[in-house]
Amino acid sequence: MELNFTEKQTKNVSFTCKIKRTLHTEKSSFQEIAVLETIEFGKMLVLDGTVQTTIEDEFVYHEMITHVPLYTHAEPKRILVIGGGDGGTIKEILKHPTVESVELVEIDERVVQVSKKYLPEISYALNDPRVKINIRDGIEHIKNINTKYDIIIIDSTDPIGPAEGLFTYDFYSNINKKLTDTGILIAQTESPFFNKELIKNVFKNISSIFPIAKLYLANIPTYPSGLWSFTIGSKKYDPTVVNISAKYDINSKYYTKKIHNSCFVLPEFVKELLI
């Protein structure tokens, strides 16, 4: 018997993968969590029926949400990640030699625990001594902390349920206050094919808060439409003019210094969303 997993990516578009077996399912206090073993993409983490990451393509998302801002900053030392309980973004952050501490704020402890058990290829960096894990709401964390960070990464799920507040003007404004004078905000901002209004609104909000705002793209096969956007807000450093060639090298599978520059070259239909 053939087994398939289907994600309803929009009202009219679905994404289906053939699976070998279901490794884990549960209902946490916040969401349904599943780990599937797929034929094409290996192990897959699914939250509320939506693909979060897979072993075979995780490197694209995690490298691009991490290395672009960390290479842009002159000396990133203290990093905050909101969401990202699977640990993939943490894994990439720790490749940078200047990093001294990383704080992960994840609302659902079970995502962290399930990822540690079933996705060690991605989550192993969560055990690094430089990493502190806080199980709490990211919005409340930003409101109540006094710490200043060099980079804040919003590694959120789609803008529904617990993550909806992570895409608002007020949240970005509060983040701005918790960044150093040279700080950088980076957020995943969905598909330019399926989430046009969200991208417009997020870019407008970040542009009104930060003196430098840029959007860039990456190709992620298991995400809706396969084309994904990230939006960066920076107080000082412009990611499109920084001298990347002078930076140290890291091991990566998707991100390169040339891709750092080329990912900001946008198709016309994406440029139009930012006007």
Secondary structure, DSSP 8 states (H G I E B T S, - for coil): ---EEEEE-SSS-EEEEEEEEEEEEEE-SS-EEEEEEETTTEEEEEETTEEEEETTTHHHHHHHHHHHHHHHSSS--EEEEEE-TTSHHHHHHTTSTT--EEEEEES-HHHHHHHHHH-HHHHGGGGSTTEEEEES-HHHHHHH----EEEEEEE---SSGGGGGGGSHHHHHHHHHTEEEEEEEEEE---TTT-HHHHHHHHHHHHHHSSEEEEEEEE-TTSTTSEEEEEEEESS--TTTS-GGGS-----SS--HHHHHHTT---HHHHGGG-
